[in-house]
Amino acid sequence: MTINLRGVAPLAPLLATALLAGCVSASKYDALQTQYQDLQQQNTALSAQVASDKAALSRLQGAVKYTVNSDLLFASGGWEMSSRGKQLIANLAKKLAPTQSNKLVVNGYTDNAPIGAALATQGVTSNLILSQKRADAVMQFIISQGVAADLISAVGRGEANPVAPNTTAAGRAKNRRVEITLASPAG
């Protein structure tokens, strides 16, 4: 078999130039690919953190409210803060403590599920009591992180003021929350 290259030979320099112009060195390509993968991983990690934290910061008239899902702060049916919960609240306290001059109110909320027998034996006979114990635990932890004790209070609200219907597990999960409200200096 014979291949006739006479017709292709004059085009060889033009083809070589066109092919080389579109190429990137392998090392530069690998570096860009690595950078792209790193950015993708960071994006995925941040998205997962936002989704898992279930925390929200909102601005109210004259105040700022930070809401954290209770499932991140406490074990089910408990009021002792989890390691993850302490991490979340410590990050907030670290930002507040150095310049705190405004009052903080920690509001604890529950869903409308009845209190179980295990909690009842510990003296927790209502959602109102459970929410107060949770609010107190968060308040005490914030104080331990350097926030002034005379500028913070805790209030248990029980199942009052639901943010979602208590008819589904997802709705009940949204209602189990702790809200930390930072009032304006005039508030």
SEKOLPA-865703 format. One line per field, with one value per residue: y, x, z of N, C-alpha, C in turn; residue in one letter; residue number from 1. Coordinates in steps of 0.02 Angstrom, whole numbers, plus 50000, padded with zeros to 5 digits. Each point is the difference from the previous one (the first is absolute). Layout:
n_v: [Y:...];
n_u: [X:...];
n_w: [Z:...];
ca_v: [Y:...];
ca_u: [X:...];
ca_w: [Z:...];
c_v: [Y:...];
c_u: [X:...];
c_w: [Z:...];
code: [a:...];
pos: [NUM:...];
! end
This chain:
n_v: [49943:50047:50047:50039:50026:49996:49984:49963:49987:50035:49961:49961:50053:50007:49934:49999:50058:49977:49942:50030:50041:49945:49985:49971:50023:49940:50032:50046:49954:49963:50056:50017:49938:50001:50060:49978:49943:50039:50042:49946:49975:50060:50004:49937:50012:50058:49970:49950:50045:50038:49946:49979:50059:50007:50045:50050:50049:50035:50051:50019:50031:50032:49942:49955:49952:49957:49959:49954:49950:49985:49967:50059:50026:49960:49949:49956:50044:50032:50023:49948:50053:49985:49963:49978:49993:49975:49964:49988:49988:49963:49982:49995:49967:49968:50006:49977:49956:50010:50007:49952:50032:49954:50002:49939:49972:49946:49987:49956:49960:49969:49938:49971:49962:49953:50019:49967:49937:49992:50048:49970:49945:50043:50001:49977:50035:50050:50017:50035:49950:49956:50042:50007:49934:49995:50048:49973:49940:50026:50030:49947:49966:50043:49999:49934:50027:50033:49980:50064:49972:50062:49980:49945:49976:49955:49983:49956:49984:49941:49981:50056:50037:49949:49980:49941:49968:49982:50000:50022:49950:50020:50008:49942:49976:50035:49974:49947:50057:50032:50055:50027:50044:50039:50034:50050:50044:50024:49934];
n_u: [50041:49984:50028:49962:50057:50008:49936:50023:50057:49972:49952:50053:50036:49951:49997:50066:49999:49951:50032:50058:49967:49964:50063:49992:50053:50024:50054:49990:49985:50049:50037:49975:50010:50059:50012:49976:50034:50051:49987:49994:50055:50029:49976:50017:50059:50003:49980:50041:50047:49982:49997:50059:50027:49961:50047:49969:50023:49960:49981:49989:49944:50058:50005:50044:49973:50031:49979:50000:49999:49955:49984:50026:49960:49947:50012:49966:49955:50055:50040:50040:50040:49992:50051:49961:49953:50046:50019:49938:49983:50055:49987:49937:50012:50043:49949:49959:50037:50044:49943:49981:49946:49977:49936:50011:49955:50006:49965:49974:49995:49942:49992:49946:50053:49961:50011:50056:49994:50051:49973:49941:50039:50020:49934:50010:49948:50032:49976:49960:49999:49990:49958:49978:50002:49974:49955:49990:50000:49965:49959:50001:49991:49954:49976:50005:49973:49983:49938:49989:50003:50015:50024:49986:49947:49965:49962:49965:49988:50029:49937:50006:49967:49965:50054:49975:49958:49971:49971:50062:50042:49998:49936:49995:50042:49964:49951:50042:50003:50057:49972:50055:49970:50031:49981:49973:50049:49956:50008];
n_w: [50000:49958:50038:49965:50023:49932:50002:50050:49970:49952:50023:50005:49977:49956:49989:49998:49967:49963:49997:49992:49960:49992:50007:50058:50031:50004:50019:49953:49956:50023:50000:49941:49981:50032:49975:49943:50010:50019:49951:49962:50029:49995:49939:49989:50029:49969:49944:50014:50014:49949:49962:50025:49998:49949:49992:50028:49964:50039:49965:50062:50009:49999:49967:50021:49962:50041:49951:50048:49956:50045:49944:49982:50045:49996:50041:49965:50022:49982:50047:49999:49991:49935:49981:49952:50045:50041:49948:49982:50063:50006:49938:50019:50056:49962:49959:50046:50033:49952:49968:50040:49979:49959:50019:50024:49961:50038:49945:50041:49947:50004:49980:49975:49988:50026:50061:49990:50016:49958:49963:50004:49998:49953:50009:49939:50020:49969:49941:50040:50043:49951:49973:50062:50011:49939:50010:50061:49970:49951:50042:50040:49943:49979:50061:49997:49945:50055:49986:50010:50060:50014:49941:50035:49969:50032:49947:50036:49937:50012:49989:50034:49959:49979:49968:50017:49959:50055:49940:49987:49990:49936:50006:50033:49954:49957:50034:50000:50034:49993:50023:49976:50038:49958:50052:49966:50004:49957:49978];
ca_v: [50057:50061:50061:50056:50057:50060:50052:50020:50029:50073:50022:49978:50055:50032:49955:49998:50064:50000:49953:50024:50061:49982:49956:50027:49952:49950:50022:50054:49968:49963:50049:50028:49946:49993:50059:49992:49949:50028:50047:49960:49970:50053:50016:49945:50002:50057:49986:49950:50033:50041:49955:49963:50044:50020:50061:50057:50066:50045:50068:50022:50072:50017:49943:49946:49936:49942:49941:49935:49942:49967:49935:50010:50020:49952:49933:49997:49996:50021:50071:50008:50018:49955:50031:50040:50058:50045:50031:50051:50055:50031:50045:50060:50035:50028:50063:50046:50015:50055:50067:49996:50052:49991:49943:49939:49958:49933:49972:49929:49977:49928:49982:49985:49930:49993:49983:49928:49977:50010:50070:50012:49978:50050:50062:50037:49975:50036:50029:50065:49988:49977:50058:50043:49968:50008:50070:50011:49968:50042:50061:49986:49988:50065:50035:49968:50020:50069:50050:50027:49967:50048:50023:49942:49965:49941:49992:49941:50017:49939:49990:50064:50031:49953:50029:49951:49957:49943:49941:49957:49997:50057:50059:49998:50014:50073:50032:49989:50048:50050:50064:50048:50067:50054:50063:50060:50036:50033:49950];
ca_u: [49959:50039:49963:50025:50004:50018:49949:49996:50064:49999:49956:50027:50015:49938:49967:50038:49988:49931:49996:50039:49969:49945:50024:50026:50049:49971:50007:49952:49934:49994:49993:49932:49953:50004:49969:49928:49975:50002:49943:49939:49997:49983:49930:49961:50006:49962:49929:49982:50000:49940:49942:49999:49995:49930:50001:49980:50009:49951:49998:49934:50000:50036:50034:50024:49980:50037:49959:50035:49957:50017:50030:50072:50026:49985:49975:49927:49973:50048:50016:50073:50023:50045:50063:49985:49962:50047:50041:49958:49988:50065:50015:49959:50023:50066:49989:49962:50031:50047:49970:49929:49970:49928:49971:49985:49947:50000:49933:49996:49935:49994:49942:49944:50001:49996:50060:50004:50007:50069:50007:49957:50035:50052:49967:49978:49932:49967:50044:50022:50057:50055:50026:50036:50064:50043:50020:50048:50064:50033:50020:50058:50058:50021:50035:50066:50042:50021:49947:49982:49941:49947:49970:49969:49947:49973:49928:49970:49936:49963:49977:49971:50028:50030:50018:49977:49948:50024:49968:50050:50065:50040:49972:50018:50073:50009:49974:50048:50052:50022:50009:50039:49984:50044:49962:50039:50014:49939:49947];
ca_w: [50000:49993:50017:49962:50044:49962:50007:50069:50020:50004:50054:50064:50047:50020:50047:50063:50034:50024:50055:50057:50026:50044:50053:50062:50026:50044:50070:50011:50000:50063:50053:49994:50017:50073:50029:49988:50046:50067:50006:50003:50067:50046:49988:50028:50073:50025:49991:50051:50065:50004:50005:50063:50057:50008:50039:49959:50028:49969:50027:50021:50013:50061:50030:49956:50028:49976:50015:49992:50011:50063:49987:49996:50065:50053:49982:50004:50067:50051:50003:50004:49933:49965:49979:49940:50024:50033:49946:49968:50046:50015:49944:50009:50061:49986:49964:50043:50064:50004:49993:50021:50040:49990:50035:49963:50028:49973:50002:49984:49974:49987:49960:50045:50020:50073:50037:50013:50069:50022:50020:50058:50060:50015:50020:49941:49989:49946:49950:50025:50044:49957:49962:50048:50015:49941:49996:50055:49982:49949:50034:50042:49957:49972:50055:50008:49944:50010:49993:50066:50028:50016:49938:49966:50036:49965:50007:49969:49969:49987:49931:49975:49940:49952:49935:49950:50029:50039:49973:49968:50034:49978:50033:50072:50005:49994:50060:50054:49983:50048:49968:50040:49975:50022:49994:49987:50062:50023:50008];
c_v: [50062:50060:50057:50062:50064:50056:50028:50038:50077:50026:49984:50058:50035:49958:49998:50064:50001:49954:50026:50062:49984:49958:50041:49949:49954:50023:50056:49972:49964:50049:50030:49949:49991:50059:49996:49949:50025:50047:49963:49970:50053:50019:49947:50002:50058:49989:49950:50032:50042:49955:49965:50045:50021:50061:50057:50064:50045:50066:50017:50076:50012:49942:49953:49935:49944:49939:49937:49945:49964:49932:50005:50014:49945:49932:50002:49992:50022:50075:50012:50011:49949:50037:50045:50064:50050:50037:50058:50062:50035:50048:50065:50041:50035:50068:50052:50025:50062:50070:50002:50060:49995:49938:49943:49964:49933:49972:49927:49981:49924:49989:49984:49927:49995:49981:49926:49984:50013:50072:50014:49978:50048:50068:50043:49973:50037:50026:50069:49992:49979:50060:50048:49971:50008:50072:50016:49970:50042:50065:49989:49987:50066:50040:49970:50019:50075:50054:50020:49970:50049:50026:49943:49970:49942:49993:49937:50018:49937:49993:50062:50023:49950:50036:49954:49958:49941:49934:49952:50001:50060:50064:50002:50015:50075:50036:49991:50045:50042:50064:50046:50068:50051:50065:50057:50038:50035:49951:49963];
c_u: [50045:49955:50033:49997:50017:49949:49995:50062:49998:49956:50027:50017:49936:49962:50036:49988:49930:49992:50035:49968:49945:50022:50024:50049:49966:50004:49951:49929:49988:49989:49930:49948:49999:49965:49924:49971:50000:49941:49934:49991:49981:49926:49954:50001:49959:49925:49975:49996:49937:49939:49997:49992:49928:49996:49983:50012:49950:50001:49928:50004:50034:50037:50025:49984:50039:49961:50039:49950:50023:50033:50075:50031:49994:49982:49924:49977:50048:50011:50074:50024:50049:50065:49989:49963:50045:50044:49962:49992:50065:50020:49962:50026:50067:49994:49966:50039:50045:49968:49929:49980:49924:49976:49986:49943:50003:49930:50002:49930:50002:49944:49943:49997:49999:50068:49999:50011:50070:50011:49959:50034:50056:49969:49977:49932:49963:50052:50026:50062:50061:50030:50038:50069:50049:50023:50052:50068:50038:50025:50063:50063:50026:50038:50070:50049:50018:49948:49977:49934:49943:49965:49966:49946:49975:49926:49979:49932:49958:49981:49966:50037:50034:50014:49978:49945:50032:49972:50048:50064:50043:49975:50018:50074:50013:49978:50045:50061:50019:50012:50038:49989:50046:49963:50047:50012:49938:49946:50002];
c_w: [50000:50015:49964:50044:49963:50009:50070:50021:50001:50057:50069:50047:50025:50051:50068:50040:50031:50061:50062:50032:50050:50059:50060:50026:50050:50073:50016:50003:50067:50058:50000:50021:50076:50034:49993:50049:50072:50011:50003:50069:50052:49994:50030:50076:50029:49992:50052:50069:50009:50009:50068:50060:50015:50046:49953:50039:49966:50036:50016:50009:50067:50032:49946:50035:49966:50022:49985:50014:50063:49990:49993:50068:50053:49972:50008:50072:50054:49999:50011:49929:49972:49982:49941:50020:50035:49950:49968:50044:50018:49944:50005:50059:49988:49964:50045:50060:50001:50000:50026:50042:49996:50038:49951:50035:49963:50009:49979:49978:49991:49949:50048:50021:50077:50030:50017:50074:50027:50024:50063:50064:50020:50018:49942:49980:49945:49950:50022:50045:49959:49962:50046:50016:49942:49993:50054:49982:49949:50033:50042:49958:49970:50053:50009:49944:50003:49990:50070:50025:50014:49937:49962:50044:49957:50015:49963:49973:49984:49928:49971:49938:49952:49933:49943:50033:50038:49975:49965:50040:49982:50033:50074:50009:49994:50063:50060:49984:50060:49960:50048:49968:50032:49987:49983:50065:50028:50019:50061];
code: [m:t:i:n:l:r:g:v:a:p:l:a:p:l:l:a:t:a:l:l:a:g:c:v:s:a:s:k:y:d:a:l:q:t:q:y:q:d:l:q:q:q:n:t:a:l:s:a:q:v:a:s:d:k:a:a:l:s:r:l:q:g:a:v:k:y:t:v:n:s:d:l:l:f:a:s:g:g:w:e:m:s:s:r:g:k:q:l:i:a:n:l:a:k:k:l:a:p:t:q:s:n:k:l:v:v:n:g:y:t:d:n:a:p:i:g:a:a:l:a:t:q:g:v:t:s:n:l:i:l:s:q:k:r:a:d:a:v:m:q:f:i:i:s:q:g:v:a:a:d:l:i:s:a:v:g:r:g:e:a:n:p:v:a:p:n:t:t:a:a:g:r:a:k:n:r:r:v:e:i:t:l:a:s:p:a:g];
pos: [1:2:3:4:5:6:7:8:9:10:11:12:13:14:15:16:17:18:19:20:21:22:23:24:25:26:27:28:29:30:31:32:33:34:35:36:37:38:39:40:41:42:43:44:45:46:47:48:49:50:51:52:53:54:55:56:57:58:59:60:61:62:63:64:65:66:67:68:69:70:71:72:73:74:75:76:77:78:79:80:81:82:83:84:85:86:87:88:89:90:91:92:93:94:95:96:97:98:99:100:101:102:103:104:105:106:107:108:109:110:111:112:113:114:115:116:117:118:119:120:121:122:123:124:125:126:127:128:129:130:131:132:133:134:135:136:137:138:139:140:141:142:143:144:145:146:147:148:149:150:151:152:153:154:155:156:157:158:159:160:161:162:163:164:165:166:167:168:169:170:171:172:173:174:175:176:177:178:179:180:181:182:183:184:185:186:187];
! end
